[in-house]
């Protein structure tokens, strides 16, 4: 029972904000999002994006690159002991033709 209570408490700050951020990523291009001290990430459909966390200037940045057209939801900050996480509705879109 203690384990369940700890997980709920850890998740509560992000749930209180009720923030799911839309994020458009062009196919073959990268977008960087500052995610503070969040560690780890996971996406519902990892075939659509390549992603990594990089640390710069005492903060983590989530770098996501569009691999295949489509939509997926990604959570950054998936470490079980992290009270901070971000949820993104990622949409990989076609780059405009030149």
C-alpha positions as CSV (number, residue, x, y, z in Angstrom):
1,X,0.0,0.0,0.0
2,X,2.9,2.4,0.7
3,X,4.2,2.0,-2.8
4,X,0.9,3.0,-4.3
5,X,0.7,6.1,-2.1
6,X,4.2,7.1,-3.1
7,X,3.5,6.9,-6.8
8,X,0.3,9.0,-6.4
9,X,2.1,11.7,-4.5
10,X,5.0,11.8,-7.0
11,X,2.5,12.2,-9.9
12,X,0.3,14.8,-8.3
13,X,2.2,18.0,-9.3
14,X,1.9,17.3,-13.0
15,X,-1.7,16.1,-12.7
16,X,-2.7,19.3,-10.8
17,X,-1.5,21.4,-13.8
18,X,-3.5,19.2,-16.2
19,X,-1.1,20.2,-18.9
20,X,-0.7,18.2,-22.1
21,X,1.4,20.2,-24.5
22,X,0.8,19.9,-28.2
23,X,4.1,19.6,-30.1
24,X,4.4,19.6,-33.9
25,X,7.6,18.1,-35.3
26,X,8.4,18.2,-39.0
27,X,9.4,15.0,-40.6
28,X,13.2,14.7,-40.5
29,X,13.6,17.7,-38.3
30,X,14.2,18.1,-34.6
31,X,12.5,20.1,-31.8
32,X,14.1,20.8,-28.4
33,X,12.0,21.3,-25.3
34,X,13.5,22.3,-21.9
35,X,12.2,19.8,-19.3
36,X,14.1,20.9,-16.2
37,X,15.2,18.0,-14.1
38,X,12.9,15.4,-15.7
39,X,14.6,12.0,-16.4
40,X,13.5,9.3,-18.8
41,X,10.8,9.4,-21.5
42,X,8.4,7.0,-23.2
43,X,6.1,7.4,-26.2
44,X,3.0,5.4,-27.0
45,X,4.3,4.8,-30.6
46,X,8.1,5.0,-30.6
47,X,8.2,4.2,-34.3
48,X,7.1,7.8,-35.1
49,X,10.0,9.7,-33.4
50,X,13.6,9.4,-32.4
51,X,14.2,11.1,-29.0
52,X,16.9,11.7,-26.4
53,X,17.5,13.7,-23.3
54,X,20.5,15.9,-23.2
55,X,21.8,18.0,-20.3
56,X,22.8,21.6,-21.0
57,X,23.3,24.5,-18.6
58,X,22.1,22.6,-15.5
59,X,18.8,21.5,-17.2
60,X,17.6,18.6,-19.3
61,X,16.3,19.1,-22.8
62,X,14.1,16.6,-24.7
63,X,15.2,16.4,-28.3
64,X,12.7,14.8,-30.6
65,X,13.0,14.1,-34.3
66,X,10.2,13.2,-36.6
67,X,10.7,9.8,-38.2
68,X,7.3,8.9,-39.6
69,X,4.0,10.9,-40.1
70,X,1.5,10.4,-37.4
71,X,0.5,11.2,-33.8
72,X,1.7,9.8,-30.5
73,X,1.7,10.9,-26.8
74,X,5.0,11.1,-25.0
75,X,5.7,11.4,-21.3
76,X,9.1,12.9,-20.3
77,X,10.1,12.3,-16.7
78,X,9.1,8.7,-16.5
79,X,11.5,7.9,-13.6
80,X,9.4,6.4,-10.8
81,X,10.9,8.7,-8.2
82,X,10.6,12.0,-10.2
83,X,7.9,14.4,-9.0
84,X,8.1,16.4,-12.3
85,X,7.0,15.2,-15.7
86,X,5.7,16.6,-18.9
87,X,3.1,15.1,-21.4
88,X,3.3,16.0,-25.0
89,X,0.8,15.3,-27.9
90,X,3.4,14.9,-30.6
91,X,2.3,15.2,-34.2
92,X,4.8,14.5,-36.9
93,X,3.9,16.5,-39.9
94,X,5.2,16.8,-43.4
95,X,7.8,19.6,-44.0
96,X,6.5,22.3,-46.4
97,X,7.7,21.8,-50.0
98,X,10.0,24.5,-51.2
